[in-house]
Every structure is written in structure tokens, then in C-alpha cells.
Amino acid sequence: MKKDLYLMRHGQTLFNVRRKIQGWCDSPLTELGKQQALKAKENLKDIVFDHYYSSTSERCCDTIELIIGNRYYKRLKGLKERNFGMFEGESEDLNPHFDDFHYNDLFPHYGGEYTVDVQKRLRETLTEIMEKEDHQTVLAVSHAGACASFLSTVVDPQVAFNNGGFKNCSILHFTYEDGQFEFVEIIKTEV
């Protein structure tokens, strides 16, 4: 039986505005980030979710709480953003372009993670969630890099990111059946 996973990026944060690398460090949602979460809530209002998950990062927890109110959700470290090591909190100007061959190799030398490690962590976490018997329609809030890493295990991420990128509170919709994820669509949240 096909199941549905909605994997969402958190709302805009102070570090997004200040162009800082976040990774495992955190910063609060901006007012726009809160508005984005409320707009995502509106975009999702016709979907009946049976379970909710969030990265343990405050920015993701705050985002999901704005969407689901006081409903229960589970926080999972497996949904966290890539660890950028010593680059965390530094200017995005130090972040090489994603297509640069140094991108994947740079961060582990400074205490961060390889892309393949992030892909594996997200794939295992999301598979474990979707394998649960009573999980038919799930919302999980994570991060841009983590979402892109997971998406790249399913399909070429450019399919989703070509038309305007993967902005805050954008949602990737997947189906899951027989151990396989299939990319369905990207739901953009424009405020």
C-alpha cells in the first residue's frame, strides 16, 4: 500500500537573513519565517496526517508547532541538517558552491559530515518512519541541505530545485511503497 511523506524545510531564520551557515547550530525563526510556516499550514490543510516528526533543531520544532499547534510530534536527530564543522556560524561566503568538486570533501576536514553520510542518515531515518505500520501520511520538518541530500537518493535534485530553488517552508512530497520512495512534487510556500 502506498504511503505519503511530506518532507518540509523550516521557516526563514535569523541566520538565513544574515547569510550564516547553520548546520547543527541554530537561530530563531524571523517574523517572515513564522508567516511562511502559517502559509505552509494553509497549503497542507486538506491533508490528514497521522504522524508528525521534526529535526531536533529549534527552527524546525518552532516551524512544526506553528503548523500543527498542540498535536504530538516526535523530535529525531536523524532529521538534522548536515554538520558543517568549524564552518557553522560563519559567512555563507566561505561555503563553496554545491557544484564545486571541493564541496563534499571540505567539511569533514573541519569536523563536519560527508554528503554520503547525510544521505545515509536521512534515508535510514525516513525509511524507518515510513516502515511503521500506522504511518500512512507523515509530515516531517527538516532542513534545506538535509532535504536535498535525501532527495538526491531518490531522483536528480535539480528536478525539484530548478524552478526557483527550495525556499523556506517548501515541501517535498514522496510516496513510499515496498521500501522505495518516489518523488511526486514540490509544494512551494510563497508569502
C-alpha positions as CSV (number, residue, x, y, z in Angstrom):
1,M,0.0,0.0,0.0
2,K,1.3,3.4,-1.0
3,K,2.1,5.9,1.8
4,D,2.8,9.6,1.6
5,L,5.7,11.5,3.1
6,Y,5.7,15.3,3.1
7,L,9.3,16.5,3.9
8,M,9.4,20.2,4.6
9,R,12.1,22.8,5.1
10,H,11.9,25.0,8.2
11,G,10.8,28.7,8.0
12,Q,13.3,31.5,7.5
13,T,15.7,32.1,10.3
14,L,17.9,35.0,11.5
15,F,21.0,33.1,10.1
16,N,19.3,32.8,6.7
17,V,18.8,36.6,6.7
18,R,22.4,37.2,7.9
19,R,23.8,34.6,5.4
20,K,25.3,32.4,8.0
21,I,26.0,28.7,7.7
22,Q,23.7,27.0,10.2
23,G,24.1,23.2,10.1
24,W,23.9,21.9,13.7
25,C,24.0,25.3,15.3
26,D,20.7,27.2,15.5
27,S,19.0,30.5,15.2
28,P,15.4,31.6,15.7
29,L,12.7,32.0,13.1
30,T,12.2,35.5,11.8
31,E,8.7,37.0,11.5
32,L,8.7,36.1,7.9
33,G,9.7,32.5,8.9
34,K,6.7,32.4,11.1
35,Q,4.4,33.7,8.3
36,Q,5.9,31.0,6.0
37,A,5.0,28.3,8.5
38,L,1.4,29.6,8.7
39,K,1.2,29.7,4.9
40,A,2.5,26.1,4.8
41,K,-0.2,25.2,7.3
42,E,-2.8,26.6,4.9
43,N,-1.2,24.7,2.0
44,L,-1.5,21.4,3.9
45,K,-4.9,22.0,5.4
46,D,-6.7,19.4,3.2
47,I,-4.2,16.6,4.1
48,V,-5.0,14.4,7.0
49,F,-1.6,13.5,8.7
50,D,-1.4,10.6,11.1
51,H,2.1,11.3,12.4
52,Y,4.5,14.3,12.7
53,Y,8.3,14.5,13.0
54,S,10.8,17.2,13.3
55,S,14.6,17.7,13.4
56,T,15.7,18.4,17.0
57,S,16.8,21.9,15.9
58,E,14.7,24.7,17.4
59,R,14.0,26.3,14.0
60,C,12.3,23.0,12.8
61,C,10.4,22.5,16.1
62,D,9.1,26.0,16.0
63,T,8.0,25.6,12.4
64,I,6.1,22.3,13.0
65,E,4.5,23.7,16.2
66,L,3.1,26.7,14.1
67,I,1.6,24.2,11.7
68,I,0.2,21.5,14.0
69,G,-0.5,23.5,17.2
70,N,-0.5,21.3,20.3
71,R,-0.6,18.0,18.5
72,Y,2.1,15.5,19.3
73,Y,5.2,15.2,17.2
74,K,8.5,13.3,17.7
75,R,11.9,15.0,17.5
76,L,14.6,13.0,15.7
77,K,18.3,13.7,15.5
78,G,18.3,11.8,12.2
79,L,16.4,14.7,10.6
80,K,19.1,17.3,11.5
81,E,21.0,19.3,8.9
82,R,24.4,18.4,7.7
83,N,27.1,19.1,10.3
84,F,29.4,21.8,8.7
85,G,32.0,21.5,11.5
86,M,34.0,24.7,12.0
87,F,32.2,26.5,9.2
88,E,29.0,26.7,11.3
89,G,28.0,30.2,12.2
90,E,30.4,31.6,9.6
91,S,29.5,33.6,6.5
92,E,27.9,31.8,3.5
93,D,30.7,33.4,1.5
94,L,33.0,30.7,2.9
95,N,30.6,28.0,1.7
96,P,31.8,26.7,-1.7
97,H,29.2,26.4,-4.5
98,F,27.4,23.0,-4.3
99,D,28.6,22.0,-7.8
100,D,32.2,22.7,-6.8
101,F,34.1,19.4,-6.5
102,H,35.5,20.6,-3.1
103,Y,32.1,20.9,-1.5
104,N,31.7,17.3,-0.5
105,D,35.3,16.9,0.6
106,L,35.8,20.2,2.5
107,F,33.6,19.9,5.7
108,P,34.8,16.6,7.1
109,H,38.3,18.0,7.3
110,Y,36.9,20.6,9.7
111,G,34.7,18.3,11.9
112,G,31.7,18.1,9.5
113,E,29.9,15.4,7.6
114,Y,30.3,14.0,4.1
115,T,27.3,14.2,1.8
116,V,27.1,10.4,1.7
117,D,26.8,10.3,5.5
118,V,23.9,12.8,5.4
119,Q,22.2,10.9,2.7
120,K,22.5,7.6,4.6
121,R,21.3,9.2,7.9
122,L,18.2,10.8,6.2
123,R,17.4,7.7,4.1
124,E,17.6,5.4,7.2
125,T,15.6,7.8,9.4
126,L,12.8,8.3,6.8
127,T,12.7,4.7,5.8
128,E,12.3,3.7,9.5
129,I,9.5,6.2,9.9
130,M,7.6,5.1,6.8
131,E,8.0,1.4,7.6
132,K,5.9,1.8,10.7
133,E,2.5,0.1,10.3
134,D,0.3,3.0,11.2
135,H,2.2,5.7,9.2
136,Q,0.1,6.4,6.1
137,T,0.6,10.1,5.8
138,V,3.5,11.8,7.5
139,L,4.8,15.3,7.8
140,A,8.5,15.7,8.7
141,V,10.2,19.1,9.1
142,S,14.0,19.2,8.3
143,H,16.5,21.5,6.6
144,A,17.4,22.5,3.0
145,G,20.7,20.6,2.8
146,A,19.2,17.5,4.6
147,C,16.2,17.5,2.3
148,A,18.4,17.9,-0.8
149,S,20.6,15.1,0.3
150,F,17.6,12.8,0.8
151,L,16.1,13.9,-2.5
152,S,19.3,13.0,-4.3
153,T,18.9,9.4,-3.2
154,V,15.5,9.3,-5.0
155,V,15.9,11.5,-8.1
156,D,18.2,14.2,-9.5
157,P,17.5,17.1,-7.1
158,Q,17.6,19.6,-10.0
159,V,14.1,18.2,-10.9
160,A,12.8,19.9,-7.7
161,F,15.1,22.8,-7.4
162,N,15.3,24.2,-11.0
163,N,12.2,26.4,-10.7
164,G,13.1,29.0,-8.1
165,G,15.1,26.8,-5.7
166,F,14.0,25.2,-2.4
167,K,12.9,28.1,-0.3
168,N,11.9,28.1,3.3
169,C,8.8,26.0,4.1
170,S,8.8,24.4,0.7
171,I,7.6,20.8,0.9
172,L,8.8,17.7,-1.0
173,H,6.0,15.1,-1.5
174,F,7.1,11.5,-1.8
175,T,5.2,8.2,-2.0
176,Y,6.6,5.2,-0.2
177,E,5.9,1.6,-1.1
178,D,7.8,-1.7,-0.8
179,G,10.9,0.0,0.6
180,Q,11.1,2.6,-2.3
181,F,10.5,6.3,-2.3
182,E,9.2,8.1,-5.3
183,F,9.3,11.8,-5.8
184,V,5.8,13.3,-6.6
185,E,6.0,17.1,-6.4
186,I,7.4,20.1,-4.7
187,I,4.8,22.3,-2.9
188,K,6.1,25.9,-2.8
189,T,5.2,28.2,0.1
190,E,5.1,31.8,-1.1
191,V,4.3,34.6,1.4
